[in-house]
Amino acid sequence: MKLFVDSANLVEIEEALARGFVAGITTNPSILAKEERTDFTEHIHKIIALIRRYGREVPLSVEVFVADPAEMLDQALKFVSAFHYPGLSVKVPIGWGELKVIAELRKRDIAVNCTCCMSFNQAYMAALAGANYVSLFYGRIRDTGSDARSVVEQTARAFRAGGIRSEIIVGSIRHIYDVNEALAAGADIVTVPPKFFPQLTQHPKTTEAVNQFLADFRQWSQG
């Protein structure tokens, strides 16, 4: 089980990389749009430079930002040519025409993260098309009234039973409990907004215990 950083913010990415737990980074057009306007290719190169600065070429997902499948394929190939990064995964949304894009990219040995999956059947179809990763959107699935944990569990069971090697990424995380649930449900990866990482390390009883240890030692050493 792995944690990815769901961000395009250079400061947030570096803070996570510096702590050693990061197994990958995911971006999407909306995440990129939150950053100061700049050249798209230049910004992705800055993320890659940060990754390399910390000595680990972790997977980096970059999403196409066109709607036509033929244009998606062309753009994906341009990503590969522009970034020259072995850990690059091209994010392609699930869809009938998009399956052809996934299959063609995999024929060329280009890694694919099939994104925007909201159901078991979508994730399964993406995996059969060859996607290296399938991204289930936990919070958005729950918005539909479906049981997001059940969708992840069903997908994980089916992948294991069928010998499918695609990794399940769970995104659309809105609470630290979503992270816990997704991992317990069988997700291989949870991609997490950086604001939740400090919370994942905190517990009131931990603070209480550490404060007690320090107070007891001060009393002992000064007594």
Backbone torsions as a table, in degrees:
resi	resn	phi	psi	omega
1	MET	NA	133.8	-173.1
2	LYS	-130.3	155.2	174.8
3	LEU	-113.1	128.5	172.9
4	PHE	-106.4	157.9	174.6
5	VAL	-96.1	125.2	179.9
6	ASP	-99.1	84.1	-173.6
7	SER	-166.3	154.9	169.8
8	ALA	-119.1	7.8	-178.5
9	ASN	-82.8	124.1	-173.0
10	LEU	-64.6	-38.0	179.3
11	VAL	-66.2	-46.2	179.7
12	GLU	-62.7	-42.1	-180.0
13	ILE	-64.2	-44.2	-179.0
14	GLU	-65.5	-40.5	178.9
15	GLU	-60.3	-38.1	178.2
16	ALA	-72.4	-44.9	179.5
17	LEU	-59.4	-37.2	-178.3
18	ALA	-64.7	-19.2	-177.8
19	ARG	-97.3	0.5	165.7
20	GLY	79.9	-3.4	-174.8
21	PHE	-94.6	-9.6	-171.3
22	VAL	-72.0	127.0	177.8
23	ALA	-107.5	-2.6	179.8
24	GLY	174.5	170.6	-179.0
25	ILE	-135.2	135.7	174.7
26	THR	-121.1	141.8	174.9
27	THR	-129.8	166.3	170.2
28	ASN	-152.1	169.7	-177.1
29	PRO	-58.7	-36.5	179.8
30	SER	-68.5	-40.0	177.3
31	ILE	-63.0	-44.1	179.1
32	LEU	-63.9	-34.1	-178.1
33	ALA	-68.5	-14.6	177.1
34	LYS	-78.9	-15.5	-178.0
35	GLU	-87.1	163.7	176.6
36	GLU	-57.2	135.8	-175.5
37	ARG	-61.2	128.7	-178.8
38	THR	-155.9	-177.8	176.0
39	ASP	-71.4	127.1	-176.7
40	PHE	-56.7	-51.0	-177.3
41	THR	-62.1	-41.0	179.2
42	GLU	-62.1	-39.4	-178.8
43	HIS	-66.9	-42.3	177.9
44	ILE	-63.5	-39.0	176.4
45	HIS	-60.7	-35.9	178.1
46	LYS	-66.6	-38.3	176.6
47	ILE	-64.1	-44.1	179.1
48	ILE	-62.0	-40.7	178.4
49	ALA	-62.1	-39.1	176.6
50	LEU	-62.5	-45.7	179.6
51	ILE	-57.5	-46.6	-177.2
52	ARG	-68.9	-30.4	177.9
53	ARG	-60.9	-30.6	-179.4
54	TYR	-96.5	8.8	167.1
55	GLY	74.2	19.0	179.8
56	ARG	-137.6	114.3	-178.8
57	GLU	-84.6	73.1	-178.5
58	VAL	-73.2	158.3	177.5
59	PRO	-59.3	141.3	177.2
60	LEU	-129.7	119.3	179.3
61	SER	-97.6	126.9	178.0
62	VAL	-125.8	128.0	-171.5
63	GLU	-96.5	141.1	172.6
64	VAL	-64.6	152.4	-178.0
65	PHE	-129.5	38.5	171.9
66	VAL	-128.0	161.0	-174.4
67	ALA	-100.9	-25.1	-177.0
68	ASP	-81.7	129.5	-177.5
69	PRO	-56.8	-39.4	178.8
70	ALA	-63.4	-39.3	177.7
71	GLU	-70.3	-33.8	176.0
72	MET	-58.5	-47.0	-178.8
73	LEU	-61.9	-45.9	179.6
74	ASP	-60.8	-43.4	-178.9
75	GLN	-67.5	-40.0	178.6
76	ALA	-59.8	-42.7	178.9
77	LEU	-65.0	-35.2	177.2
78	LYS	-67.7	-36.2	176.0
79	PHE	-58.4	-48.9	-177.3
80	VAL	-60.3	-43.0	-179.6
81	SER	-68.1	-39.0	-175.1
82	ALA	-75.4	-36.7	-169.8
83	PHE	-95.2	-27.0	177.7
84	HIS	48.1	46.3	-177.0
85	TYR	-119.2	117.2	-176.0
86	PRO	-59.7	-27.0	-177.6
87	GLY	-89.6	9.8	-177.1
88	LEU	-70.9	132.7	167.5
89	SER	-119.9	131.4	177.8
90	VAL	-88.7	125.7	178.0
91	LYS	-86.4	124.8	178.7
92	VAL	-126.3	128.2	179.7
93	PRO	-68.7	154.6	177.7
94	ILE	-69.9	144.2	178.1
95	GLY	168.1	162.9	-176.2
96	TRP	-63.3	-51.8	177.5
97	GLY	-65.6	-32.7	-178.1
98	GLU	-68.6	-26.9	177.0
99	LEU	-60.2	-36.4	178.3
100	LYS	-65.0	-37.3	177.2
101	VAL	-64.0	-45.7	179.5
102	ILE	-59.0	-48.3	-178.0
103	ALA	-61.7	-41.2	-179.4
104	GLU	-67.8	-40.7	177.8
105	LEU	-63.9	-39.4	179.9
106	ARG	-68.2	-33.3	174.7
107	LYS	-59.3	-31.0	-179.5
108	ARG	-92.2	9.2	179.3
109	ASP	62.0	35.0	175.3
110	ILE	-100.7	127.0	-177.5
111	ALA	-68.6	142.2	-177.4
112	VAL	-128.5	134.9	170.3
113	ASN	-111.0	106.5	179.1
114	CYS	-81.7	118.4	-169.7
115	THR	-110.0	172.6	178.0
116	CYS	65.8	27.5	176.1
117	CYS	-78.1	128.3	-177.8
118	MET	-117.7	2.7	-176.5
119	SER	-150.9	163.0	177.1
120	PHE	-60.4	-45.5	-175.6
121	ASN	-63.9	-36.4	176.7
122	GLN	-64.0	-46.1	-179.6
123	ALA	-62.0	-40.4	-178.3
124	TYR	-66.8	-43.6	178.2
125	MET	-62.1	-41.8	178.8
126	ALA	-61.9	-42.0	179.9
127	ALA	-65.0	-41.8	179.3
128	LEU	-64.7	-29.7	177.2
129	ALA	-74.0	-13.0	175.4
130	GLY	113.4	4.1	-178.0
131	ALA	-57.3	134.0	176.4
132	ASN	-69.6	-35.6	179.0
133	TYR	-130.6	145.0	168.4
134	VAL	-121.8	128.8	-175.5
135	SER	-104.6	113.7	175.6
136	LEU	-95.4	132.1	-174.4
137	PHE	-95.7	94.5	-170.7
138	TYR	-55.9	-55.7	-177.3
139	GLY	-63.7	-40.9	-178.6
140	ARG	-70.8	-33.6	174.4
141	ILE	-61.9	-44.1	179.0
142	ARG	-62.8	-32.7	178.1
143	ASP	-60.8	-28.8	-179.2
144	THR	-78.9	-7.2	-176.3
145	GLY	93.9	-2.7	177.9
146	SER	-81.6	159.4	177.4
147	ASP	-85.6	103.3	-175.1
148	ALA	-61.5	-40.5	179.9
149	ARG	-61.6	-41.0	180.0
150	SER	-63.1	-38.5	178.8
151	VAL	-63.0	-43.2	178.6
152	VAL	-64.9	-44.9	179.8
153	GLU	-60.3	-45.9	-179.7
154	GLN	-61.3	-43.1	179.7
155	THR	-64.5	-44.8	-179.7
156	ALA	-62.5	-43.3	179.0
157	ARG	-61.9	-45.4	-178.2
158	ALA	-65.1	-39.8	178.9
159	PHE	-63.8	-43.6	179.4
160	ARG	-64.2	-45.6	-177.2
161	ALA	-64.6	-35.3	-177.6
162	GLY	-92.2	1.5	-178.8
163	GLY	66.0	27.0	-179.4
164	ILE	-79.7	130.1	-173.2
165	ARG	-94.4	-4.4	177.0
166	SER	-58.7	139.0	177.3
167	GLU	-91.7	140.5	-179.7
168	ILE	-90.8	118.6	172.4
169	ILE	-101.9	132.3	172.4
170	VAL	-108.2	123.8	177.2
171	GLY	-122.9	-161.6	-175.4
172	SER	55.2	51.8	-179.1
173	ILE	-86.9	129.4	-177.0
174	ARG	-121.1	-5.9	-178.6
175	HIS	-157.9	153.2	179.1
176	ILE	-62.8	-26.7	177.2
177	TYR	-65.7	-28.1	175.8
178	ASP	-61.7	-38.9	178.5
179	VAL	-62.6	-49.7	-179.3
180	ASN	-59.8	-46.4	-177.9
181	GLU	-63.9	-43.9	-177.0
182	ALA	-63.8	-42.7	178.3
183	LEU	-65.5	-42.5	179.1
184	ALA	-65.6	-28.3	-178.5
185	ALA	-78.8	-11.1	176.7
186	GLY	114.5	9.3	176.1
187	ALA	-63.1	139.7	174.1
188	ASP	-77.7	-31.8	-174.3
189	ILE	-142.4	141.4	166.9
190	VAL	-120.6	127.1	177.8
191	THR	-100.1	123.4	-162.1
192	VAL	-121.4	131.9	170.8
193	PRO	-59.9	136.9	-173.0
194	PRO	-56.9	-26.4	-177.9
195	LYS	-62.2	-20.8	-178.1
196	PHE	-87.4	-16.9	-175.0
197	PHE	-61.9	-46.6	177.1
198	PRO	-58.5	-37.5	179.8
199	GLN	-63.5	-32.3	-179.7
200	LEU	-68.2	-16.1	179.2
201	THR	-99.3	-0.8	-171.0
202	GLN	-109.9	147.8	172.3
203	HIS	-157.9	136.0	-177.5
204	PRO	-59.0	-32.6	179.5
205	LYS	-72.1	-28.7	174.4
206	THR	-65.5	-46.1	178.0
207	THR	-60.0	-43.6	179.2
208	GLU	-60.9	-45.5	-178.0
209	ALA	-65.3	-45.1	-179.1
210	VAL	-63.2	-43.1	178.3
211	ASN	-61.8	-38.1	178.3
212	GLN	-65.9	-44.4	179.3
213	PHE	-57.8	-45.4	-178.1
214	LEU	-66.7	-41.6	179.6
215	ALA	-65.3	-42.7	-179.8
216	ASP	-63.8	-39.4	-179.4
217	PHE	-68.8	-41.6	178.4
218	ARG	-59.8	-44.1	-180.0
219	GLN	-62.4	-42.4	179.7
220	TRP	-66.0	-43.4	-173.9
221	SER	-74.0	-23.9	-176.7
222	GLN	-101.4	-4.5	-174.7
223	GLY	-79.9	NA	NA
